[in-house]
Amino acid sequence: MTLNIISAEKVEFTGEVTKVTMPGTLGLFTVLENHAALISSLVAGKMVYTIEGKDVELEIKGGIADVNHNVVSVCLY
């Protein structure tokens, strides 16, 4: 699936990933390929995404995540 992470300043990351875990308002949640569509607010914490079996951690302050048709779009504050 494709992950797009953007902030007001720049595109932080765009690429193919196998898993994304994000800190949602109601707790951590993980998105895998073919996940149901959803929109969620994000809170401060660690976002972790997996590229070719390797986890990449990104500390975030919050934002919004949109999941639809194997595209995860994250807009960071």
All heavy atoms as a GROMACS GRO file, in nm:
protein
  574
    1MET      N    1   0.084  -0.117   0.000
    1MET     CA    2   0.000   0.000   0.000
    1MET      C    3   0.089   0.124   0.000
    1MET      O    4   0.206   0.116   0.035
    1MET     CB    5  -0.095  -0.004   0.119
    1MET     CG    6  -0.036   0.030   0.252
    1MET     SD    7  -0.154   0.007   0.385
    1MET     CE    8  -0.042  -0.050   0.510
    2THR      N    9   0.033   0.235  -0.038
    2THR     CA   10   0.108   0.360  -0.047
    2THR      C   11   0.084   0.445   0.076
    2THR      O   12  -0.029   0.460   0.121
    2THR     CB   13   0.063   0.439  -0.173
    2THR    OG1   14   0.083   0.358  -0.288
    2THR    CG2   15   0.143   0.567  -0.187
    3LEU      N   16   0.193   0.498   0.130
    3LEU     CA   17   0.184   0.589   0.244
    3LEU      C   18   0.234   0.726   0.201
    3LEU      O   19   0.342   0.739   0.144
    3LEU     CB   20   0.269   0.538   0.360
    3LEU     CG   21   0.285   0.631   0.482
    3LEU    CD1   22   0.151   0.658   0.547
    3LEU    CD2   23   0.383   0.571   0.582
    4ASN      N   24   0.153   0.829   0.227
    4ASN     CA   25   0.189   0.968   0.201
    4ASN      C   26   0.183   1.043   0.333
    4ASN      O   27   0.078   1.046   0.397
    4ASN     CB   28   0.092   1.033   0.102
    4ASN     CG   29   0.088   0.963  -0.031
    4ASN    OD1   30   0.191   0.941  -0.092
    4ASN    ND2   31  -0.030   0.926  -0.075
    5ILE      N   32   0.295   1.098   0.376
    5ILE     CA   33   0.299   1.178   0.498
    5ILE      C   34   0.338   1.320   0.460
    5ILE      O   35   0.446   1.341   0.404
    5ILE     CB   36   0.402   1.123   0.599
    5ILE    CG1   37   0.375   0.975   0.630
    5ILE    CG2   38   0.400   1.206   0.727
    5ILE    CD1   39   0.483   0.909   0.716
    6ILE      N   40   0.251   1.416   0.490
    6ILE     CA   41   0.279   1.555   0.455
    6ILE      C   42   0.260   1.645   0.577
    6ILE      O   43   0.182   1.615   0.666
    6ILE     CB   44   0.192   1.605   0.339
    6ILE    CG1   45   0.043   1.597   0.374
    6ILE    CG2   46   0.219   1.527   0.212
    6ILE    CD1   47  -0.047   1.666   0.274
    7SER      N   48   0.337   1.752   0.579
    7SER     CA   49   0.322   1.855   0.681
    7SER      C   50   0.304   1.987   0.608
    7SER      O   51   0.309   1.992   0.485
    7SER     CB   52   0.445   1.860   0.772
    7SER     OG   53   0.557   1.904   0.701
    8ALA      N   54   0.287   2.095   0.682
    8ALA     CA   55   0.271   2.226   0.619
    8ALA      C   56   0.399   2.268   0.545
    8ALA      O   57   0.393   2.342   0.447
    8ALA     CB   58   0.235   2.330   0.724
    9GLU      N   59   0.512   2.217   0.592
    9GLU     CA   60   0.640   2.257   0.533
    9GLU      C   61   0.683   2.175   0.412
    9GLU      O   62   0.745   2.226   0.320
    9GLU     CB   63   0.752   2.249   0.638
    9GLU     CG   64   0.739   2.348   0.751
    9GLU     CD   65   0.646   2.298   0.860
    9GLU    OE1   66   0.632   2.176   0.877
    9GLU    OE2   67   0.585   2.383   0.927
   10LYS      N   68   0.655   2.041   0.417
   10LYS     CA   69   0.710   1.956   0.310
   10LYS      C   70   0.641   1.819   0.308
   10LYS      O   71   0.566   1.784   0.399
   10LYS     CB   72   0.860   1.936   0.331
   10LYS     CG   73   0.894   1.862   0.460
   10LYS     CD   74   1.045   1.845   0.476
   10LYS     CE   75   1.077   1.773   0.605
   10LYS     NZ   76   1.219   1.748   0.620
   11VAL      N   77   0.675   1.742   0.206
   11VAL     CA   78   0.634   1.602   0.200
   11VAL      C   79   0.737   1.525   0.280
   11VAL      O   80   0.855   1.522   0.245
   11VAL     CB   81   0.629   1.552   0.055
   11VAL    CG1   82   0.600   1.402   0.051
   11VAL    CG2   83   0.526   1.629  -0.027
   12GLU      N   84   0.695   1.466   0.391
   12GLU     CA   85   0.786   1.393   0.479
   12GLU      C   86   0.825   1.257   0.422
   12GLU      O   87   0.938   1.213   0.436
   12GLU     CB   88   0.722   1.373   0.617
   12GLU     CG   89   0.680   1.501   0.688
   12GLU     CD   90   0.797   1.578   0.745
   12GLU    OE1   91   0.904   1.520   0.766
   12GLU    OE2   92   0.780   1.700   0.767
   13PHE      N   93   0.727   1.188   0.359
   13PHE     CA   94   0.753   1.055   0.304
   13PHE      C   95   0.643   1.020   0.204
   13PHE      O   96   0.526   1.049   0.226
   13PHE     CB   97   0.755   0.950   0.416
   13PHE     CG   98   0.769   0.809   0.365
   13PHE    CD1   99   0.894   0.757   0.331
   13PHE    CD2  100   0.657   0.727   0.349
   13PHE    CE1  101   0.906   0.628   0.284
   13PHE    CE2  102   0.669   0.598   0.301
   13PHE     CZ  103   0.794   0.548   0.268
   14THR      N  104   0.681   0.955   0.097
   14THR     CA  105   0.588   0.894   0.003
   14THR      C  106   0.652   0.764  -0.044
   14THR      O  107   0.766   0.765  -0.090
   14THR     CB  108   0.560   0.984  -0.120
   14THR    OG1  109   0.499   1.104  -0.076
   14THR    CG2  110   0.468   0.916  -0.219
   15GLY      N  111   0.579   0.653  -0.029
   15GLY     CA  112   0.634   0.526  -0.073
   15GLY      C  113   0.547   0.408  -0.037
   15GLY      O  114   0.441   0.424   0.024
   16GLU      N  115   0.594   0.291  -0.076
   16GLU     CA  116   0.523   0.167  -0.051
   16GLU      C  117   0.561   0.110   0.085
   16GLU      O  118   0.680   0.101   0.117
   16GLU     CB  119   0.553   0.064  -0.160
   16GLU     CG  120   0.497   0.101  -0.296
   16GLU     CD  121   0.346   0.110  -0.297
   16GLU    OE1  122   0.279   0.016  -0.248
   16GLU    OE2  123   0.293   0.212  -0.344
   17VAL      N  124   0.461   0.074   0.165
   17VAL     CA  125   0.483   0.016   0.298
   17VAL      C  126   0.393  -0.106   0.314
   17VAL      O  127   0.298  -0.126   0.237
   17VAL     CB  128   0.453   0.119   0.410
   17VAL    CG1  129   0.542   0.240   0.398
   17VAL    CG2  130   0.307   0.161   0.410
   18THR      N  131   0.424  -0.188   0.414
   18THR     CA  132   0.341  -0.306   0.440
   18THR      C  133   0.253  -0.289   0.563
   18THR      O  134   0.154  -0.359   0.577
   18THR     CB  135   0.428  -0.432   0.459
   18THR    OG1  136   0.525  -0.407   0.561
   18THR    CG2  137   0.498  -0.469   0.330
   19LYS      N  138   0.290  -0.193   0.650
   19LYS     CA  139   0.214  -0.172   0.773
   19LYS      C  140   0.237  -0.031   0.824
   19LYS      O  141   0.347   0.023   0.811
   19LYS     CB  142   0.259  -0.274   0.878
   19LYS     CG  143   0.193  -0.263   1.012
   19LYS     CD  144   0.232  -0.377   1.105
   19LYS     CE  145   0.373  -0.364   1.154
   19LYS     NZ  146   0.408  -0.458   1.261
   20VAL      N  147   0.132   0.030   0.883
   20VAL     CA  148   0.145   0.161   0.945
   20VAL      C  149   0.072   0.156   1.079
   20VAL      O  150  -0.045   0.116   1.084
   20VAL     CB  151   0.081   0.273   0.859
   20VAL    CG1  152   0.102   0.409   0.925
   20VAL    CG2  153   0.135   0.274   0.719
   21THR      N  154   0.140   0.196   1.187
   21THR     CA  155   0.076   0.206   1.318
   21THR      C  156   0.079   0.352   1.360
   21THR      O  157   0.184   0.417   1.353
   21THR     CB  158   0.150   0.119   1.422
   21THR    OG1  159   0.146  -0.017   1.377
   21THR    CG2  160   0.084   0.128   1.558
   22MET      N  161  -0.039   0.402   1.402
   22MET     CA  162  -0.051   0.544   1.434
   22MET      C  163  -0.119   0.564   1.569
   22MET      O  164  -0.203   0.483   1.609
   22MET     CB  165  -0.132   0.614   1.325
   22MET     CG  166  -0.066   0.612   1.189
   22MET     SD  167  -0.171   0.674   1.056
   22MET     CE  168  -0.256   0.524   1.009
   23PRO      N  169  -0.086   0.676   1.638
   23PRO     CA  170  -0.151   0.707   1.764
   23PRO      C  171  -0.281   0.784   1.742
   23PRO      O  172  -0.281   0.906   1.724
   23PRO     CB  173  -0.046   0.793   1.836
   23PRO     CG  174   0.025   0.864   1.725
   23PRO     CD  175   0.025   0.766   1.610
   24GLY      N  176  -0.392   0.714   1.741
   24GLY     CA  177  -0.522   0.778   1.723
   24GLY      C  178  -0.575   0.835   1.853
   24GLY      O  179  -0.522   0.806   1.961
   25THR      N  180  -0.678   0.914   1.844
   25THR     CA  181  -0.739   0.975   1.961
   25THR      C  182  -0.785   0.870   2.062
   25THR      O  183  -0.775   0.890   2.183
   25THR     CB  184  -0.859   1.062   1.919
   25THR    OG1  185  -0.814   1.158   1.823
   25THR    CG2  186  -0.919   1.136   2.037
   26LEU      N  187  -0.831   0.756   2.015
   26LEU     CA  188  -0.879   0.649   2.103
   26LEU      C  189  -0.775   0.542   2.128
   26LEU      O  190  -0.805   0.438   2.187
   26LEU     CB  191  -1.007   0.587   2.046
   26LEU     CG  192  -1.126   0.682   2.031
   26LEU    CD1  193  -1.243   0.612   1.966
   26LEU    CD2  194  -1.166   0.739   2.166
   27GLY      N  195  -0.652   0.563   2.083
   27GLY     CA  196  -0.545   0.466   2.104
   27GLY      C  197  -0.473   0.432   1.975
   27GLY      O  198  -0.510   0.477   1.867
   28LEU      N  199  -0.370   0.348   1.988
   28LEU     CA  200  -0.294   0.306   1.871
   28LEU      C  201  -0.379   0.219   1.779
   28LEU      O  202  -0.460   0.140   1.826
   28LEU     CB  203  -0.172   0.224   1.914
   28LEU     CG  204  -0.056   0.298   1.980
   28LEU    CD1  205   0.048   0.198   2.027
   28LEU    CD2  206   0.005   0.399   1.886
   29PHE      N  207  -0.358   0.235   1.649
   29PHE     CA  208  -0.423   0.146   1.552
   29PHE      C  209  -0.326   0.118   1.438
   29PHE      O  210  -0.239   0.198   1.408
   29PHE     CB  211  -0.556   0.203   1.502
   29PHE     CG  212  -0.546   0.329   1.420
   29PHE    CD1  213  -0.546   0.324   1.281
   29PHE    CD2  214  -0.538   0.453   1.482
   29PHE    CE1  215  -0.538   0.439   1.206
   29PHE    CE2  216  -0.531   0.570   1.407
   29PHE     CZ  217  -0.531   0.563   1.268
   30THR      N  218  -0.342   0.001   1.379
   30THR     CA  219  -0.255  -0.044   1.272
   30THR      C  220  -0.335  -0.064   1.144
   30THR      O  221  -0.445  -0.118   1.147
   30THR     CB  222  -0.186  -0.177   1.310
   30THR    OG1  223  -0.107  -0.154   1.427
   30THR    CG2  224  -0.096  -0.227   1.199
   31VAL      N  225  -0.277  -0.020   1.033
   31VAL     CA  226  -0.338  -0.034   0.901
   31VAL      C  227  -0.253  -0.130   0.819
   31VAL      O  228  -0.131  -0.113   0.809
   31VAL     CB  229  -0.348   0.103   0.831
   31VAL    CG1  230  -0.402   0.087   0.689
   31VAL    CG2  231  -0.433   0.200   0.910
   32LEU      N  232  -0.317  -0.232   0.763
   32LEU     CA  233  -0.253  -0.327   0.674
   32LEU      C  234  -0.316  -0.316   0.536
   32LEU      O  235  -0.419  -0.249   0.519
   32LEU     CB  236  -0.270  -0.469   0.727
   32LEU     CG  237  -0.213  -0.496   0.866
   32LEU    CD1  238  -0.258  -0.634   0.915
   32LEU    CD2  239  -0.062  -0.486   0.865
   33GLU      N  240  -0.259  -0.383   0.438
   33GLU     CA  241  -0.313  -0.381   0.303
   33GLU      C  242  -0.459  -0.426   0.302
   33GLU      O  243  -0.498  -0.513   0.378
   33GLU     CB  244  -0.230  -0.471   0.211
   33GLU     CG  245  -0.263  -0.450   0.065
   33GLU     CD  246  -0.158  -0.509  -0.027
   33GLU    OE1  247  -0.046  -0.535   0.018
   33GLU    OE2  248  -0.191  -0.528  -0.145
   34ASN      N  249  -0.539  -0.364   0.217
   34ASN     CA  250  -0.683  -0.390   0.202
   34ASN      C  251  -0.765  -0.356   0.325
   34ASN      O  252  -0.873  -0.409   0.347
   34ASN     CB  253  -0.708  -0.536   0.160
   34ASN     CG  254  -0.647  -0.566   0.025
   34ASN    OD1  255  -0.651  -0.484  -0.066
   34ASN    ND2  256  -0.586  -0.682   0.012
   35HIS      N  257  -0.715  -0.262   0.407
   35HIS     CA  258  -0.788  -0.215   0.524
   35HIS      C  259  -0.914  -0.142   0.480
   35HIS      O  260  -0.917  -0.080   0.374
   35HIS     CB  261  -0.698  -0.122   0.606
   35HIS     CG  262  -0.745  -0.097   0.745
   35HIS    ND1  263  -0.851  -0.015   0.775
   35HIS    CD2  264  -0.700  -0.145   0.863
   35HIS    CE1  265  -0.869  -0.012   0.905
   35HIS    NE2  266  -0.778  -0.091   0.962
   36ALA      N  267  -1.016  -0.147   0.564
   36ALA     CA  268  -1.140  -0.072   0.537
   36ALA      C  269  -1.110   0.078   0.537
   36ALA      O  270  -1.019   0.124   0.606
   36ALA     CB  271  -1.244  -0.105   0.642
   37ALA      N  272  -1.189   0.153   0.463
   37ALA     CA  273  -1.172   0.298   0.458
   37ALA      C  274  -1.199   0.358   0.596
   37ALA      O  275  -1.288   0.312   0.668
   37ALA     CB  276  -1.267   0.358   0.356
   38LEU      N  277  -1.119   0.458   0.632
   38LEU     CA  278  -1.142   0.528   0.759
   38LEU      C  279  -1.074   0.663   0.758
   38LEU      O  280  -0.984   0.689   0.679
   38LEU     CB  281  -1.092   0.445   0.879
   38LEU     CG  282  -0.942   0.424   0.900
   38LEU    CD1  283  -0.879   0.541   0.974
   38LEU    CD2  284  -0.920   0.299   0.983
   39ILE      N  285  -1.122   0.749   0.848
   39ILE     CA  286  -1.059   0.878   0.875
   39ILE      C  287  -1.044   0.886   1.025
   39ILE      O  288  -1.137   0.852   1.098
   39ILE     CB  289  -1.143   0.996   0.822
   39ILE    CG1  290  -1.153   0.990   0.671
   39ILE    CG2  291  -1.084   1.129   0.868
   39ILE    CD1  292  -1.241   1.097   0.611
   40SER      N  293  -0.926   0.929   1.073
   40SER     CA  294  -0.902   0.938   1.217
   40SER      C  295  -0.816   1.058   1.249
   40SER      O  296  -0.726   1.093   1.173
   40SER     CB  297  -0.831   0.811   1.267
   40SER     OG  298  -0.801   0.821   1.406
   41SER      N  299  -0.844   1.119   1.363
   41SER     CA  300  -0.754   1.222   1.414
   41SER      C  301  -0.638   1.152   1.483
   41SER      O  302  -0.652   1.039   1.532
   41SER     CB  303  -0.827   1.315   1.512
   41SER     OG  304  -0.884   1.240   1.616
   42LEU      N  305  -0.523   1.216   1.482
   42LEU     CA  306  -0.403   1.160   1.544
   42LEU      C  307  -0.357   1.252   1.657
   42LEU      O  308  -0.376   1.373   1.651
   42LEU     CB  309  -0.291   1.147   1.440
   42LEU     CG  310  -0.322   1.062   1.318
   42LEU    CD1  311  -0.205   1.068   1.219
   42LEU    CD2  312  -0.351   0.918   1.356
   43VAL      N  313  -0.297   1.191   1.759
   43VAL     CA  314  -0.246   1.266   1.873
   43VAL      C  315  -0.093   1.251   1.877
   43VAL      O  316  -0.036   1.174   1.801
   43VAL     CB  317  -0.309   1.217   2.006
   43VAL    CG1  318  -0.459   1.242   2.005
   43VAL    CG2  319  -0.279   1.069   2.030
   44ALA      N  320  -0.030   1.322   1.968
   44ALA     CA  321   0.115   1.315   1.982
   44ALA      C  322   0.158   1.173   2.018
   44ALA      O  323   0.094   1.105   2.098
   44ALA     CB  324   0.162   1.412   2.090
   45GLY      N  325   0.265   1.128   1.955
   45GLY     CA  326   0.318   0.994   1.981
   45GLY      C  327   0.404   0.946   1.867
   45GLY      O  328   0.444   1.025   1.781
   46LYS      N  329   0.430   0.816   1.865
   46LYS     CA  330   0.513   0.756   1.760
   46LYS      C  331   0.427   0.694   1.652
   46LYS      O  332   0.337   0.616   1.680
   46LYS     CB  333   0.604   0.648   1.818
   46LYS     CG  334   0.722   0.700   1.893
   46LYS     CD  335   0.814   0.588   1.934
   46LYS     CE  336   0.927   0.642   2.018
   46LYS     NZ  337   1.013   0.537   2.069
   47MET      N  338   0.461   0.727   1.530
   47MET     CA  339   0.403   0.662   1.414
   47MET      C  340   0.511   0.567   1.363
   47MET      O  341   0.627   0.605   1.352
   47MET     CB  342   0.369   0.768   1.309
   47MET     CG  343   0.314   0.715   1.182
   47MET     SD  344   0.269   0.856   1.078
   47MET     CE  345   0.231   0.768   0.931
   48VAL      N  346   0.473   0.443   1.334
   48VAL     CA  347   0.570   0.343   1.288
   48VAL      C  348   0.519   0.285   1.157
   48VAL      O  349   0.405   0.239   1.149
   48VAL     CB  350   0.589   0.230   1.392
   48VAL    CG1  351   0.690   0.129   1.342
   48VAL    CG2  352   0.630   0.286   1.527
   49TYR      N  353   0.605   0.287   1.054
   49TYR     CA  354   0.568   0.224   0.927
   49TYR      C  355   0.679   0.128   0.886
   49TYR      O  356   0.795   0.145   0.921
   49TYR     CB  357   0.536   0.326   0.818
   49TYR     CG  358   0.638   0.433   0.793
   49TYR    CD1  359   0.734   0.419   0.692
   49TYR    CD2  360   0.638   0.551   0.866
   49TYR    CE1  361   0.825   0.519   0.667
   49TYR    CE2  362   0.730   0.652   0.842
   49TYR     CZ  363   0.822   0.635   0.741
   49TYR     OH  364   0.914   0.735   0.716
   50THR      N  365   0.639   0.023   0.814
   50THR     CA  366   0.731  -0.085   0.778
   50THR      C  367   0.759  -0.082   0.629
   50THR      O  368   0.667  -0.090   0.548
   50THR     CB  369   0.673  -0.221   0.819
   50THR    OG1  370   0.641  -0.218   0.959
   50THR    CG2  371   0.771  -0.333   0.793
   51ILE      N  372   0.888  -0.073   0.595
   51ILE     CA  373   0.934  -0.075   0.456
   51ILE      C  374   1.028  -0.194   0.441
   51ILE      O  375   1.129  -0.200   0.511
   51ILE     CB  376   1.011   0.053   0.419
   51ILE    CG1  377   0.928   0.177   0.448
   51ILE    CG2  378   1.055   0.049   0.274
   51ILE    CD1  379   1.006   0.305   0.434
   52GLU      N  380   0.993  -0.286   0.353
   52GLU     CA  381   1.077  -0.403   0.326
   52GLU      C  382   1.124  -0.471   0.455
   52GLU      O  383   1.241  -0.504   0.471
   52GLU     CB  384   1.197  -0.364   0.238
   52GLU     CG  385   1.155  -0.312   0.102
   52GLU     CD  386   1.273  -0.266   0.018
   52GLU    OE1  387   1.389  -0.272   0.063
   52GLU    OE2  388   1.247  -0.222  -0.095
   53GLY      N  389   1.032  -0.489   0.549
   53GLY     CA  390   1.062  -0.559   0.673
   53GLY      C  391   1.130  -0.477   0.780
   53GLY      O  392   1.156  -0.526   0.889
   54LYS      N  393   1.159  -0.351   0.752
   54LYS     CA  394   1.227  -0.265   0.849
   54LYS      C  395   1.132  -0.156   0.900
   54LYS      O  396   1.068  -0.087   0.820
   54LYS     CB  397   1.349  -0.200   0.785
   54LYS     CG  398   1.428  -0.115   0.880
   54LYS     CD  399   1.552  -0.058   0.814
   54LYS     CE  400   1.628   0.030   0.914
   54LYS     NZ  401   1.744   0.093   0.852
   55ASP      N  402   1.123  -0.144   1.034
   55ASP     CA  403   1.036  -0.043   1.094
   55ASP      C  404   1.105   0.093   1.098
   55ASP      O  405   1.222   0.104   1.133
   55ASP     CB  406   0.997  -0.081   1.237
   55ASP     CG  407   0.898  -0.196   1.242
   55ASP    OD1  408   0.837  -0.227   1.137
   55ASP    OD2  409   0.881  -0.255   1.349
   56VAL      N  410   1.029   0.196   1.062
   56VAL     CA  411   1.076   0.335   1.067
   56VAL      C  412   0.986   0.408   1.164
   56VAL      O  413   0.863   0.405   1.150
   56VAL     CB  414   1.070   0.401   0.928
   56VAL    CG1  415   1.114   0.547   0.936
   56VAL    CG2  416   1.154   0.325   0.827
   57GLU      N  417   1.044   0.474   1.264
   57GLU     CA  418   0.966   0.548   1.364
   57GLU      C  419   0.970   0.696   1.334
   57GLU      O  420   1.075   0.750   1.296
   57GLU     CB  421   1.021   0.523   1.504
   57GLU     CG  422   1.003   0.382   1.552
   57GLU     CD  423   1.049   0.362   1.696
   57GLU    OE1  424   1.093   0.460   1.760
   57GLU    OE2  425   1.042   0.247   1.743
   58LEU      N  426   0.856   0.761   1.353
   58LEU     CA  427   0.845   0.906   1.332
   58LEU      C  428   0.766   0.963   1.448
   58LEU      O  429   0.651   0.923   1.471
   58LEU     CB  430   0.776   0.935   1.198
   58LEU     CG  431   0.749   1.080   1.163
   58LEU    CD1  432   0.882   1.155   1.143
   58LEU    CD2  433   0.666   1.090   1.036
   59GLU      N  434   0.827   1.053   1.522
   59GLU     CA  435   0.758   1.119   1.633
   59GLU      C  436   0.667   1.228   1.574
   59GLU      O  437   0.714   1.312   1.496
   59GLU     CB  438   0.861   1.181   1.728
   59GLU     CG  439   0.806   1.220   1.862
   59GLU     CD  440   0.770   1.103   1.951
   59GLU    OE1  441   0.839   1.000   1.945
   59GLU    OE2  442   0.672   1.114   2.026
   60ILE      N  443   0.538   1.224   1.609
   60ILE     CA  444   0.444   1.323   1.555
   60ILE      C  445   0.377   1.399   1.669
   60ILE      O  446   0.369   1.351   1.782
   60ILE     CB  447   0.339   1.259   1.463
   60ILE    CG1  448   0.246   1.164   1.540
   60ILE    CG2  449   0.406   1.187   1.346
   60ILE    CD1  450   0.126   1.117   1.458
   61LYS      N  451   0.327   1.517   1.638
   61LYS     CA  452   0.256   1.601   1.736
   61LYS      C  453   0.106   1.586   1.723
   61LYS      O  454   0.031   1.626   1.810
   61LYS     CB  455   0.295   1.747   1.717
   61LYS     CG  456   0.440   1.773   1.747
   61LYS     CD  457   0.474   1.919   1.725
   61LYS     CE  458   0.621   1.943   1.751
   61LYS     NZ  459   0.661   2.079   1.722
   62GLY      N  460   0.062   1.528   1.612
   62GLY     CA  461  -0.081   1.510   1.586
   62GLY      C  462  -0.110   1.531   1.439
   62GLY      O  463  -0.021   1.567   1.361
   63GLY      N  464  -0.234   1.506   1.400
   63GLY     CA  465  -0.272   1.525   1.261
   63GLY      C  466  -0.399   1.450   1.227
   63GLY      O  467  -0.481   1.421   1.315
   64ILE      N  468  -0.413   1.418   1.100
   64ILE     CA  469  -0.530   1.347   1.049
   64ILE      C  470  -0.483   1.238   0.954
   64ILE      O  471  -0.393   1.262   0.872
   64ILE     CB  472  -0.625   1.443   0.974
   64ILE    CG1  473  -0.676   1.550   1.071
   64ILE    CG2  474  -0.742   1.368   0.912
   64ILE    CD1  475  -0.753   1.661   1.003
   65ALA      N  476  -0.543   1.120   0.964
   65ALA     CA  477  -0.511   1.008   0.875
   65ALA      C  478  -0.634   0.971   0.794
   65ALA      O  479  -0.746   0.966   0.848
   65ALA     CB  480  -0.462   0.888   0.955
   66ASP      N  481  -0.614   0.944   0.666
   66ASP     CA  482  -0.721   0.900   0.577
   66ASP      C  483  -0.673   0.771   0.510
   66ASP      O  484  -0.564   0.767   0.453
   66ASP     CB  485  -0.750   1.006   0.472
   66ASP     CG  486  -0.851   0.959   0.370
   66ASP    OD1  487  -0.966   0.931   0.408
   66ASP    OD2  488  -0.815   0.950   0.250
   67VAL      N  489  -0.753   0.666   0.520
   67VAL     CA  490  -0.721   0.537   0.458
   67VAL      C  491  -0.830   0.506   0.356
   67VAL      O  492  -0.948   0.505   0.390
   67VAL     CB  493  -0.715   0.424   0.564
   67VAL    CG1  494  -0.685   0.290   0.497
   67VAL    CG2  495  -0.614   0.456   0.672
   68ASN      N  496  -0.788   0.481   0.231
   68ASN     CA  497  -0.886   0.452   0.127
   68ASN      C  498  -0.816   0.384   0.009
   68ASN      O  499  -0.718   0.437  -0.044
   68ASN     CB  500  -0.953   0.582   0.081
   68ASN     CG  501  -1.083   0.556   0.010
   68ASN    OD1  502  -1.134   0.446   0.007
   68ASN    ND2  503  -1.139   0.661  -0.049
   69HIS      N  504  -0.865   0.267  -0.030
   69HIS     CA  505  -0.814   0.193  -0.147
   69HIS      C  506  -0.662   0.175  -0.144
   69HIS      O  507  -0.592   0.205  -0.241
   69HIS     CB  508  -0.856   0.261  -0.277
   69HIS     CG  509  -1.004   0.267  -0.297
   69HIS    ND1  510  -1.079   0.157  -0.326
   69HIS    CD2  511  -1.091   0.371  -0.289
   69HIS    CE1  512  -1.206   0.192  -0.337
   69HIS    NE2  513  -1.216   0.321  -0.313
   70ASN      N  514  -0.611   0.126  -0.031
   70ASN     CA  515  -0.468   0.097  -0.014
   70ASN      C  516  -0.378   0.221  -0.025
   70ASN      O  517  -0.260   0.210  -0.058
   70ASN     CB  518  -0.420  -0.012  -0.109
   70ASN     CG  519  -0.467  -0.148  -0.066
   70ASN    OD1  520  -0.471  -0.179   0.053
   70ASN    ND2  521  -0.504  -0.232  -0.160
   71VAL      N  522  -0.434   0.337   0.004
   71VAL     CA  523  -0.356   0.461   0.014
   71VAL      C  524  -0.382   0.519   0.152
   71VAL      O  525  -0.496   0.543   0.190
   71VAL     CB  526  -0.394   0.564  -0.094
   71VAL    CG1  527  -0.317   0.694  -0.075
   71VAL    CG2  528  -0.370   0.507  -0.233
   72VAL      N  529  -0.274   0.538   0.228
   72VAL     CA  530  -0.283   0.599   0.361
   72VAL      C  531  -0.223   0.739   0.348
   72VAL      O  532  -0.105   0.754   0.317
   72VAL     CB  533  -0.204   0.518   0.466
   72VAL    CG1  534  -0.215   0.583   0.603
   72VAL    CG2  535  -0.254   0.374   0.470
   73SER      N  536  -0.308   0.840   0.370
   73SER     CA  537  -0.262   0.979   0.362
   73SER      C  538  -0.265   1.038   0.503
   73SER      O  539  -0.368   1.034   0.569
   73SER     CB  540  -0.353   1.061   0.271
   73SER     OG  541  -0.350   1.008   0.140
   74VAL      N  542  -0.151   1.091   0.546
   74VAL     CA  543  -0.139   1.148   0.680
   74VAL      C  544  -0.098   1.294   0.667
   74VAL      O  545   0.004   1.326   0.605
   74VAL     CB  546  -0.035   1.072   0.764
   74VAL    CG1  547  -0.021   1.135   0.902
   74VAL    CG2  548  -0.074   0.925   0.776
   75CYS      N  549  -0.179   1.383   0.723
   75CYS     CA  550  -0.148   1.526   0.728
   75CYS      C  551  -0.110   1.557   0.871
   75CYS      O  552  -0.192   1.542   0.962
   75CYS     CB  553  -0.267   1.610   0.686
   75CYS     SG  554  -0.319   1.581   0.518
   76LEU      N  555   0.013   1.602   0.891
   76LEU     CA  556   0.066   1.630   1.024
   76LEU      C  557   0.048   1.776   1.061
   76LEU      O  558   0.055   1.864   0.975
   76LEU     CB  559   0.214   1.593   1.034
   76LEU     CG  560   0.248   1.447   1.005
   76LEU    CD1  561   0.399   1.430   1.008
   76LEU    CD2  562   0.180   1.356   1.107
   77TYR      N  563   0.031   1.802   1.190
   77TYR     CA  564   0.025   1.940   1.241
   77TYR      C  565   0.162   1.997   1.249
   77TYR      O  566   0.259   1.930   1.266
   77TYR     CB  567  -0.039   1.945   1.380
   77TYR     CG  568  -0.182   1.899   1.385
   77TYR    CD1  569  -0.228   1.828   1.495
   77TYR    CD2  570  -0.271   1.924   1.283
   77TYR    CE1  571  -0.359   1.786   1.503
   77TYR    CE2  572  -0.402   1.882   1.290
   77TYR     CZ  573  -0.446   1.812   1.401
   77TYR     OH  574  -0.575   1.769   1.409
   0.00000   0.00000   0.00000
